[in-house]
Amino acid sequence: METAVYNQKGGDAGKITLPEHIFGLNWNSDLVHQVAVSMASNARQPIAHAKTRGEVRGGGKKPWQQKGTGRARHGSTRSPIWVGGGVTHGPRKDKNYARKVNRGMKAKALYTILSRKLRDGEVFFVDSLSMNDAKTKNAVSTLSTMSGAIRNFPSFERKGNALLIAFAKRDENIVRSMRNIETVTVDEVRNLNPLMLLQYKGIVLVGPKEAVAILESKMKVPLSAKSLDATVISKPARATRKATVKAKAKAKVSKTKQAPSLGSGQGKKAVK
């Protein structure tokens, strides 16, 4: 599949052939939802924390004697039914919200979102983007030009998150020029994730060939030397371990057979 590539002024800069396994996938709402919710849970930092009766200061003295007063019995003024006491079933900051997300699922969800956004006309490829001076007015001028020249290019003046501009390699001038524009975010392609893409109306990939190569590498899992050694050594080591366990079990059985039984006469004499 081919798509257009634009230059910094919004003009035509050629076309690029995109891989089908990244930009041609069908929409999978279940996968995207599972990955997005899991990533949001992993990023969650619980702050709310209610103290139990054992954590509230004070309350060590019994309010009044157990019997004879006519009142209900109480052992501490920090009981949850007292004002100023502990909280029952309140929020706790030690709760773990982490969820496991497989690398393949995360990459597949990223590709699924990119495919959907490309079909909806929300992904744009720009050959290069550069600025001589790190000034906000230069960034505003460039984005305004591209918004007017490129069809369906979202305006950075809209409310919310308008644009996510992803570079194959970080450009400090671009970052400093656009950091004061609230609706525009600049990041590197290697940092893209499903939760980030879902927050923005338009995605701009600068340097299409390099960007596509980086996106393809997200699905490839490098096999380290340690894992290779583990795959080669694991089977013989397991067989040796099993043989050792069997030998120990046989030795234990033979010892128990050779030992005299306490039920015999010799055993009784030995005990006496």
C-alpha positions as YAML, in Angstrom:
chain: A
units: angstrom
residues:
- id: 1
  name: MET
  ca: [0.00, 0.00, 0.00]
- id: 2
  name: GLU
  ca: [1.22, 3.48, -0.92]
- id: 3
  name: THR
  ca: [0.59, 6.84, 0.68]
- id: 4
  name: ALA
  ca: [1.68, 10.40, 0.04]
- id: 5
  name: VAL
  ca: [4.67, 12.05, 1.65]
- id: 6
  name: TYR
  ca: [4.66, 15.82, 2.23]
- id: 7
  name: ASN
  ca: [7.38, 18.36, 2.78]
- id: 8
  name: GLN
  ca: [7.60, 21.05, 5.42]
- id: 9
  name: LYS
  ca: [5.51, 23.47, 3.36]
- id: 10
  name: GLY
  ca: [2.75, 20.97, 2.72]
- id: 11
  name: GLY
  ca: [3.79, 20.18, -0.85]
- id: 12
  name: ASP
  ca: [4.07, 16.76, -2.47]
- id: 13
  name: ALA
  ca: [7.39, 15.03, -1.76]
- id: 14
  name: GLY
  ca: [6.65, 11.64, -3.35]
- id: 15
  name: LYS
  ca: [5.14, 8.41, -2.05]
- id: 16
  name: ILE
  ca: [6.13, 5.63, 0.29]
- id: 17
  name: THR
  ca: [5.17, 1.95, 0.30]
- id: 18
  name: LEU
  ca: [3.92, 0.91, 3.73]
- id: 19
  name: PRO
  ca: [4.02, -2.67, 5.07]
- id: 20
  name: GLU
  ca: [0.64, -4.34, 5.35]
- id: 21
  name: HIS
  ca: [1.38, -5.91, 8.75]
- id: 22
  name: ILE
  ca: [1.74, -2.44, 10.29]
- id: 23
  name: PHE
  ca: [-0.65, -0.16, 8.41]
- id: 24
  name: GLY
  ca: [-3.09, -2.65, 6.87]
- id: 25
  name: LEU
  ca: [-4.55, -4.49, 9.87]
- id: 26
  name: ASN
  ca: [-8.25, -4.81, 10.66]
- id: 27
  name: TRP
  ca: [-9.62, -3.07, 13.73]
- id: 28
  name: ASN
  ca: [-9.51, -5.22, 16.89]
- id: 29
  name: SER
  ca: [-11.32, -3.38, 19.65]
- id: 30
  name: ASP
  ca: [-10.86, -6.15, 22.24]
- id: 31
  name: LEU
  ca: [-7.08, -6.18, 21.84]
- id: 32
  name: VAL
  ca: [-6.77, -2.40, 21.89]
- id: 33
  name: HIS
  ca: [-9.00, -2.11, 24.96]
- id: 34
  name: GLN
  ca: [-7.11, -4.79, 26.88]
- id: 35
  name: VAL
  ca: [-3.70, -3.26, 26.15]
- id: 36
  name: ALA
  ca: [-4.83, 0.32, 26.82]
- id: 37
  name: VAL
  ca: [-6.47, -0.54, 30.15]
- id: 38
  name: SER
  ca: [-3.44, -2.60, 31.22]
- id: 39
  name: MET
  ca: [-1.01, 0.20, 30.38]
- id: 40
  name: ALA
  ca: [-3.15, 2.73, 32.23]
- id: 41
  name: SER
  ca: [-3.22, 0.43, 35.26]
- id: 42
  name: ASN
  ca: [0.56, -0.01, 35.16]
- id: 43
  name: ALA
  ca: [1.02, 3.75, 35.10]
- id: 44
  name: ARG
  ca: [-1.34, 4.24, 38.03]
- id: 45
  name: GLN
  ca: [0.23, 5.49, 41.26]
- id: 46
  name: PRO
  ca: [-2.15, 5.04, 44.21]
- id: 47
  name: ILE
  ca: [-2.00, 8.04, 46.53]
- id: 48
  name: ALA
  ca: [-5.20, 7.85, 48.58]
- id: 49
  name: HIS
  ca: [-4.56, 6.04, 51.86]
- id: 50
  name: ALA
  ca: [-6.93, 5.69, 54.80]
- id: 51
  name: LYS
  ca: [-5.56, 4.67, 58.20]
- id: 52
  name: THR
  ca: [-6.97, 1.69, 60.01]
- id: 53
  name: ARG
  ca: [-7.59, 1.63, 63.78]
- id: 54
  name: GLY
  ca: [-4.09, 0.25, 64.28]
- id: 55
  name: GLU
  ca: [-2.47, 3.15, 62.42]
- id: 56
  name: VAL
  ca: [-4.32, 6.06, 64.02]
- id: 57
  name: ARG
  ca: [-2.36, 7.68, 66.82]
- id: 58
  name: GLY
  ca: [-3.67, 7.27, 70.37]
- id: 59
  name: GLY
  ca: [-6.49, 5.13, 71.69]
- id: 60
  name: GLY
  ca: [-4.31, 2.89, 73.82]
- id: 61
  name: LYS
  ca: [-6.28, 3.51, 77.03]
- id: 62
  name: LYS
  ca: [-9.63, 1.84, 77.58]
- id: 63
  name: PRO
  ca: [-12.28, 4.62, 77.64]
- id: 64
  name: TRP
  ca: [-14.10, 3.24, 80.68]
- id: 65
  name: GLN
  ca: [-14.36, 0.03, 82.59]
- id: 66
  name: GLN
  ca: [-15.92, -3.02, 81.02]
- id: 67
  name: LYS
  ca: [-18.91, -3.31, 83.35]
- id: 68
  name: GLY
  ca: [-20.93, -1.22, 85.75]
- id: 69
  name: THR
  ca: [-21.31, 2.03, 83.82]
- id: 70
  name: GLY
  ca: [-24.43, 1.11, 81.86]
- id: 71
  name: ARG
  ca: [-22.77, 2.11, 78.64]
- id: 72
  name: ALA
  ca: [-21.63, -0.12, 75.81]
- id: 73
  name: ARG
  ca: [-18.27, -1.77, 76.21]
- id: 74
  name: HIS
  ca: [-15.34, -0.22, 74.31]
- id: 75
  name: GLY
  ca: [-11.65, -0.98, 74.26]
- id: 76
  name: SER
  ca: [-10.32, 1.99, 72.27]
- id: 77
  name: THR
  ca: [-11.41, 5.45, 71.13]
- id: 78
  name: ARG
  ca: [-9.82, 4.72, 67.72]
- id: 79
  name: SER
  ca: [-12.44, 2.14, 66.77]
- id: 80
  name: PRO
  ca: [-14.05, 2.81, 63.36]
- id: 81
  name: ILE
  ca: [-17.39, 3.62, 65.03]
- id: 82
  name: TRP
  ca: [-15.82, 6.51, 66.97]
- id: 83
  name: VAL
  ca: [-15.26, 10.03, 65.61]
- id: 84
  name: GLY
  ca: [-11.53, 10.36, 64.95]
- id: 85
  name: GLY
  ca: [-11.08, 6.62, 64.75]
- id: 86
  name: GLY
  ca: [-9.79, 4.44, 61.94]
- id: 87
  name: VAL
  ca: [-11.49, 3.82, 58.60]
- id: 88
  name: THR
  ca: [-12.99, 0.48, 57.61]
- id: 89
  name: HIS
  ca: [-12.47, -0.69, 54.01]
- id: 90
  name: GLY
  ca: [-10.94, 2.64, 52.98]
- id: 91
  name: PRO
  ca: [-8.53, 3.18, 50.05]
- id: 92
  name: ARG
  ca: [-5.05, 1.78, 50.56]
- id: 93
  name: LYS
  ca: [-1.92, 2.93, 48.72]
- id: 94
  name: ASP
  ca: [-0.31, -0.49, 48.99]
- id: 95
  name: LYS
  ca: [-2.76, -1.99, 46.48]
- id: 96
  name: ASN
  ca: [-1.11, -3.32, 43.33]
- id: 97
  name: TYR
  ca: [-2.84, -2.35, 40.06]
- id: 98
  name: ALA
  ca: [-0.17, -3.80, 37.74]
- id: 99
  name: ARG
  ca: [-1.23, -5.94, 34.79]
- id: 100
  name: LYS
  ca: [1.00, -7.96, 32.52]
- id: 101
  name: VAL
  ca: [1.13, -6.91, 28.86]
- id: 102
  name: ASN
  ca: [2.92, -9.18, 26.41]
- id: 103
  name: ARG
  ca: [5.35, -7.53, 24.02]
- id: 104
  name: GLY
  ca: [3.57, -8.99, 20.99]
- id: 105
  name: MET
  ca: [0.15, -7.78, 22.18]
- id: 106
  name: LYS
  ca: [1.48, -4.28, 22.75]
- id: 107
  name: ALA
  ca: [3.06, -4.11, 19.29]
- id: 108
  name: LYS
  ca: [-0.05, -5.57, 17.61]
- id: 109
  name: ALA
  ca: [-2.27, -3.00, 19.34]
- id: 110
  name: LEU
  ca: [0.08, -0.22, 18.18]
- id: 111
  name: TYR
  ca: [-0.12, -1.44, 14.59]
- id: 112
  name: THR
  ca: [-3.90, -1.80, 14.81]
- id: 113
  name: ILE
  ca: [-4.33, 1.80, 15.93]
- id: 114
  name: LEU
  ca: [-1.96, 3.08, 13.23]
- id: 115
  name: SER
  ca: [-3.91, 1.12, 10.60]
- id: 116
  name: ARG
  ca: [-7.22, 2.55, 11.76]
- id: 117
  name: LYS
  ca: [-5.89, 6.10, 11.90]
- id: 118
  name: LEU
  ca: [-4.37, 5.78, 8.43]
- id: 119
  name: ARG
  ca: [-7.72, 4.64, 7.02]
- id: 120
  name: ASP
  ca: [-9.42, 7.57, 8.73]
- id: 121
  name: GLY
  ca: [-6.89, 10.01, 7.26]
- id: 122
  name: GLU
  ca: [-5.26, 10.88, 10.59]
- id: 123
  name: VAL
  ca: [-1.67, 9.75, 9.86]
- id: 124
  name: PHE
  ca: [0.61, 12.06, 7.86]
- id: 125
  name: PHE
  ca: [4.14, 11.45, 6.58]
- id: 126
  name: VAL
  ca: [6.58, 14.34, 6.30]
- id: 127
  name: ASP
  ca: [10.00, 13.86, 4.71]
- id: 128
  name: SER
  ca: [11.78, 16.30, 7.05]
- id: 129
  name: LEU
  ca: [11.08, 19.05, 9.53]
- id: 130
  name: SER
  ca: [13.72, 21.55, 10.63]
- id: 131
  name: MET
  ca: [13.98, 25.01, 12.14]
- id: 132
  name: ASN
  ca: [16.95, 27.34, 12.33]
- id: 133
  name: ASP
  ca: [15.89, 29.01, 15.56]
- id: 134
  name: ALA
  ca: [14.10, 27.47, 18.52]
- id: 135
  name: LYS
  ca: [11.20, 29.93, 18.59]
- id: 136
  name: THR
  ca: [7.52, 29.25, 19.07]
- id: 137
  name: LYS
  ca: [6.49, 31.65, 16.31]
- id: 138
  name: ASN
  ca: [8.45, 29.57, 13.77]
- id: 139
  name: ALA
  ca: [6.65, 26.42, 14.89]
- id: 140
  name: VAL
  ca: [3.25, 28.15, 14.70]
- id: 141
  name: SER
  ca: [4.03, 29.40, 11.19]
- id: 142
  name: THR
  ca: [5.13, 25.95, 10.00]
- id: 143
  name: LEU
  ca: [2.08, 24.18, 11.45]
- id: 144
  name: SER
  ca: [-0.27, 26.81, 10.01]
- id: 145
  name: THR
  ca: [1.24, 26.35, 6.55]
- id: 146
  name: MET
  ca: [0.93, 22.57, 6.72]
- id: 147
  name: SER
  ca: [-2.63, 22.79, 8.06]
- id: 148
  name: GLY
  ca: [-3.67, 24.96, 5.12]
- id: 149
  name: ALA
  ca: [-1.89, 22.92, 2.44]
- id: 150
  name: ILE
  ca: [-2.47, 19.32, 3.55]
- id: 151
  name: ARG
  ca: [-5.99, 17.94, 3.34]
- id: 152
  name: ASN
  ca: [-7.57, 16.87, 6.67]
- id: 153
  name: PHE
  ca: [-4.49, 18.05, 8.57]
- id: 154
  name: PRO
  ca: [-5.78, 18.90, 12.07]
- id: 155
  name: SER
  ca: [-5.34, 22.47, 13.22]
- id: 156
  name: PHE
  ca: [-3.20, 22.92, 16.31]
- id: 157
  name: GLU
  ca: [-5.66, 25.57, 17.48]
- id: 158
  name: ARG
  ca: [-8.37, 23.00, 18.23]
- id: 159
  name: LYS
  ca: [-9.13, 22.08, 21.83]
- id: 160
  name: GLY
  ca: [-7.53, 19.01, 23.33]
- id: 161
  name: ASN
  ca: [-4.65, 17.02, 21.91]
- id: 162
  name: ALA
  ca: [-4.42, 17.95, 18.25]
- id: 163
  name: LEU
  ca: [-1.08, 16.62, 17.00]
- id: 164
  name: LEU
  ca: [1.56, 14.09, 17.95]
- id: 165
  name: ILE
  ca: [4.74, 14.69, 15.96]
- id: 166
  name: ALA
  ca: [7.09, 11.71, 16.08]
- id: 167
  name: PHE
  ca: [10.69, 11.92, 14.87]
- id: 168
  name: ALA
  ca: [13.02, 9.06, 14.03]
- id: 169
  name: LYS
  ca: [15.75, 11.06, 15.80]
- id: 170
  name: ARG
  ca: [15.27, 13.79, 18.40]
- id: 171
  name: ASP
  ca: [15.69, 17.38, 17.18]
- id: 172
  name: GLU
  ca: [16.28, 19.79, 20.05]
- id: 173
  name: ASN
  ca: [15.24, 22.89, 18.08]
- id: 174
  name: ILE
  ca: [11.89, 21.33, 17.19]
- id: 175
  name: VAL
  ca: [11.27, 20.26, 20.78]
- id: 176
  name: ARG
  ca: [12.04, 23.71, 22.16]
- id: 177
  name: SER
  ca: [9.99, 25.41, 19.44]
- id: 178
  name: MET
  ca: [6.83, 23.41, 20.08]
- id: 179
  name: ARG
  ca: [6.90, 22.85, 23.82]
- id: 180
  name: ASN
  ca: [4.85, 26.01, 24.44]
- id: 181
  name: ILE
  ca: [2.03, 24.85, 22.13]
- id: 182
  name: GLU
  ca: [-0.41, 23.06, 24.43]
- id: 183
  name: THR
  ca: [-2.15, 20.96, 21.78]
- id: 184
  name: VAL
  ca: [1.04, 19.63, 20.15]
- id: 185
  name: THR
  ca: [3.38, 16.97, 21.54]
- id: 186
  name: VAL
  ca: [6.80, 16.08, 20.11]
- id: 187
  name: ASP
  ca: [8.37, 12.67, 20.78]
- id: 188
  name: GLU
  ca: [10.49, 9.96, 19.16]
- id: 189
  name: VAL
  ca: [9.03, 7.09, 17.14]
- id: 190
  name: ARG
  ca: [10.64, 4.53, 19.46]
- id: 191
  name: ASN
  ca: [8.53, 5.88, 22.35]
- id: 192
  name: LEU
  ca: [5.16, 5.45, 20.61]
- id: 193
  name: ASN
  ca: [2.69, 3.21, 22.40]
- id: 194
  name: PRO
  ca: [-1.03, 2.41, 22.02]
- id: 195
  name: LEU
  ca: [-2.12, 4.56, 24.96]
- id: 196
  name: MET
  ca: [-0.30, 7.58, 23.51]
- id: 197
  name: LEU
  ca: [-1.78, 7.24, 20.02]
- id: 198
  name: LEU
  ca: [-5.33, 7.06, 21.34]
- id: 199
  name: GLN
  ca: [-5.00, 10.52, 22.89]
- id: 200
  name: TYR
  ca: [-4.28, 12.49, 19.70]
- id: 201
  name: LYS
  ca: [-6.35, 13.42, 16.68]
- id: 202
  name: GLY
  ca: [-3.48, 13.44, 14.17]
- id: 203
  name: ILE
  ca: [-0.16, 11.60, 13.99]
- id: 204
  name: VAL
  ca: [2.76, 13.09, 12.03]
- id: 205
  name: LEU
  ca: [5.69, 10.77, 11.28]
- id: 206
  name: VAL
  ca: [8.81, 12.68, 10.24]
- id: 207
  name: GLY
  ca: [11.31, 10.66, 8.23]
- id: 208
  name: PRO
  ca: [9.00, 7.94, 6.86]
- id: 209
  name: LYS
  ca: [11.60, 5.25, 6.02]
- id: 210
  name: GLU
  ca: [13.39, 5.47, 9.36]
- id: 211
  name: ALA
  ca: [10.07, 5.67, 11.23]
- id: 212
  name: VAL
  ca: [8.70, 2.53, 9.54]
- id: 213
  name: ALA
  ca: [11.94, 0.66, 10.27]
- id: 214
  name: ILE
  ca: [11.70, 1.57, 13.96]
- id: 215
  name: LEU
  ca: [8.04, 0.50, 14.08]
- id: 216
  name: GLU
  ca: [8.93, -2.87, 12.52]
- id: 217
  name: SER
  ca: [11.59, -3.46, 15.16]
- id: 218
  name: LYS
  ca: [8.96, -3.29, 17.93]
- id: 219
  name: MET
  ca: [7.65, -6.73, 16.97]
- id: 220
  name: LYS
  ca: [11.08, -8.37, 16.77]
- id: 221
  name: VAL
  ca: [12.26, -9.83, 20.09]
- id: 222
  name: PRO
  ca: [16.09, -10.11, 20.19]
- id: 223
  name: LEU
  ca: [17.34, -13.51, 21.33]
- id: 224
  name: SER
  ca: [20.19, -12.97, 23.76]
- id: 225
  name: ALA
  ca: [23.19, -15.28, 24.20]
- id: 226
  name: LYS
  ca: [21.93, -16.19, 27.67]
- id: 227
  name: SER
  ca: [18.60, -17.39, 26.32]
- id: 228
  name: LEU
  ca: [20.40, -19.37, 23.59]
- id: 229
  name: ASP
  ca: [22.54, -21.11, 26.20]
- id: 230
  name: ALA
  ca: [19.42, -21.86, 28.23]
- id: 231
  name: THR
  ca: [17.67, -23.49, 25.26]
- id: 232
  name: VAL
  ca: [20.70, -25.67, 24.49]
- id: 233
  name: ILE
  ca: [21.59, -26.70, 28.03]
- id: 234
  name: SER
  ca: [18.12, -26.99, 29.52]
- id: 235
  name: LYS
  ca: [17.27, -30.51, 28.20]
- id: 236
  name: PRO
  ca: [20.51, -32.30, 29.23]
- id: 237
  name: ALA
  ca: [20.46, -30.56, 32.59]
- id: 238
  name: ARG
  ca: [16.88, -31.65, 33.18]
- id: 239
  name: ALA
  ca: [17.73, -35.28, 32.31]
- id: 240
  name: THR
  ca: [20.73, -35.27, 34.65]
- id: 241
  name: ARG
  ca: [18.62, -33.81, 37.45]
- id: 242
  name: LYS
  ca: [15.97, -36.49, 36.98]
- id: 243
  name: ALA
  ca: [18.59, -39.26, 37.05]
- id: 244
  name: THR
  ca: [20.05, -37.85, 40.28]
- id: 245
  name: VAL
  ca: [16.62, -37.73, 41.93]
- id: 246
  name: LYS
  ca: [15.89, -41.33, 40.91]
- id: 247
  name: ALA
  ca: [19.25, -42.53, 42.25]
- id: 248
  name: LYS
  ca: [18.63, -40.84, 45.60]
- id: 249
  name: ALA
  ca: [15.16, -42.37, 45.82]
- id: 250
  name: LYS
  ca: [16.55, -45.87, 45.14]
- id: 251
  name: ALA
  ca: [19.27, -45.42, 47.75]
- id: 252
  name: LYS
  ca: [16.70, -44.37, 50.34]
- id: 253
  name: VAL
  ca: [14.51, -47.39, 49.57]
- id: 254
  name: SER
  ca: [17.44, -49.79, 49.88]
- id: 255
  name: LYS
  ca: [18.46, -48.31, 53.25]
- id: 256
  name: THR
  ca: [14.96, -48.70, 54.66]
- id: 257
  name: LYS
  ca: [14.89, -52.37, 53.55]
- id: 258
  name: GLN
  ca: [18.23, -53.12, 55.21]
- id: 259
  name: ALA
  ca: [17.37, -51.44, 58.55]
- id: 260
  name: PRO
  ca: [16.08, -53.84, 61.30]
- id: 261
  name: SER
  ca: [12.43, -53.60, 62.18]
- id: 262
  name: LEU
  ca: [11.47, -52.63, 65.73]
- id: 263
  name: GLY
  ca: [8.84, -55.36, 65.66]
- id: 264
  name: SER
  ca: [11.48, -58.12, 65.72]
- id: 265
  name: GLY
  ca: [13.10, -59.42, 68.83]
- id: 266
  name: GLN
  ca: [16.45, -57.85, 68.07]
- id: 267
  name: GLY
  ca: [14.84, -54.47, 67.74]
- id: 268
  name: LYS
  ca: [13.15, -54.77, 71.15]
- id: 269
  name: LYS
  ca: [16.40, -55.81, 72.82]
- id: 270
  name: ALA
  ca: [18.20, -52.89, 71.22]
- id: 271
  name: VAL
  ca: [15.57, -50.51, 72.56]
- id: 272
  name: LYS
  ca: [15.90, -51.92, 76.09]
...
